[in-house]
Amino acid sequence: MTPPAAEPGPVDLTALAIELLDRAAAAYARRAAHTLAHPVDGLRQTVIALLAGVDLGEHESPGAASLQVLRGRVRIVAGNGGVALGAGEIAPLPMQRHGLHADEDSVVLLSVAVEV
């Protein structure tokens, strides 16, 4: 008989941020990401590290989403507008096409509501 899978434990976001920034520094695209194991249906959370000056080009969101800055400063760009966020700030992502720009080395937590 196979034992049940263990529930994911706590994640040290500070340590993960450092690891992802190191991986981003070694990557051609100058970014790195890790999707968290999550036992909650309908929620996907990804930690993304972007080095200063990196853009995530315009894209659609697969569902309602928010972006929390864990470290650094970023700008959410949508249409002719946008919003600047710094460490400790969180904002909903627009439901229109949008992009993300890192003003400095940054790490963000992207939370997306997905259909189950």
C-alpha positions as a printed Julia matrix, in Angstrom:
116×3 Matrix{Float64}:
   0.0    0.0     0.0
   1.34   3.43   -0.99
   1.34   6.06    1.77
  -0.61   9.26    1.03
   1.38  12.14   -0.46
   2.59  14.65    2.09
   1.01  18.07    2.06
   3.39  20.82    0.93
   5.01  22.57    3.86
   5.79  26.22    4.4
   7.92  28.02    1.81
  10.68  30.41    2.85
  10.0   33.18    0.32
  13.13  35.09    1.31
  15.38  32.11    0.57
  13.46  31.33   -2.63
  13.84  34.95   -3.77
  17.61  34.79   -3.31
  17.8   31.46   -5.17
  15.7   32.76   -8.08
  17.72  35.97   -8.39
  20.87  33.84   -8.58
  19.27  31.66  -11.25
  18.11  34.78  -13.16
  21.67  36.17  -13.1
  22.9   32.98  -14.8
  20.03  32.77  -17.32
  20.09  34.21  -20.83
  16.62  35.75  -20.35
  17.72  37.31  -17.01
  14.66  35.91  -15.25
  13.67  32.77  -13.33
  10.45  31.41  -11.86
   9.13  28.7    -9.57
   5.48  27.66   -9.28
   4.6   26.74   -5.71
   3.06  23.38   -4.88
  -0.4   24.3    -3.65
  -3.13  22.07   -2.27
  -5.89  24.61   -3.0
  -7.85  23.93   -6.19
  -8.23  27.0    -8.34
  -5.14  28.87   -7.11
  -1.78  28.98   -8.86
   1.09  30.92   -7.28
   4.39  31.57   -9.0
   7.42  33.4    -7.64
   9.21  35.26  -10.44
  12.64  36.93  -10.31
  13.5   39.59  -12.9
  16.79  41.42  -13.13
  16.76  45.21  -13.57
  15.55  46.27  -17.01
  13.86  42.96  -17.87
  10.39  43.01  -19.43
   7.77  40.32  -19.5
   6.04  41.2   -22.77
   2.34  41.81  -23.14
   0.18  38.8   -22.39
  -3.33  37.83  -21.29
  -4.09  36.65  -17.79
  -5.65  33.18  -17.55
  -7.92  34.45  -14.77
  -8.26  37.02  -12.02
  -4.77  37.68  -10.68
  -2.75  39.79   -8.29
   0.92  40.68   -8.1
   2.77  41.17   -4.82
   6.29  42.58   -4.84
   8.53  40.7    -2.43
  11.71  42.58   -3.35
  12.6   45.48   -5.67
  10.44  47.74   -7.85
   8.34  46.81  -10.89
   5.82  48.43  -13.21
   2.66  46.76  -14.48
   2.08  48.2   -17.96
  -1.35  48.06  -19.64
  -2.45  50.13  -22.61
  -1.3   53.72  -22.1
  -1.2   53.36  -18.34
   0.43  51.4   -15.63
   1.16  51.18  -11.96
   4.49  51.14  -10.1
   4.86  48.77   -7.15
   7.58  48.41   -4.57
   8.46  45.79   -1.98
   5.51  44.99    0.26
   2.89  46.26   -2.2
   0.21  44.21   -3.94
  -2.15  45.08   -6.79
  -4.69  43.33   -8.98
  -3.57  42.67  -12.54
  -5.71  44.21  -15.27
  -7.97  41.85  -17.21
  -6.65  43.42  -20.43
  -3.31  42.62  -22.1
  -0.5   43.74  -19.83
   3.23  43.44  -19.33
   5.68  43.74  -16.47
   8.92  45.73  -16.27
  11.55  45.42  -13.53
  12.94  48.84  -12.58
  15.51  47.07  -10.39
  16.33  43.46   -9.49
  12.94  42.26   -8.3
  11.02  39.25   -7.06
   7.23  39.06   -7.28
   4.53  36.62   -6.21
   1.93  36.11   -8.92
  -1.37  34.63   -7.68
  -3.86  33.51  -10.33
  -7.37  32.12   -9.94
  -7.64  29.27  -12.46
 -10.56  27.1   -13.47
 -10.61  23.63  -11.94
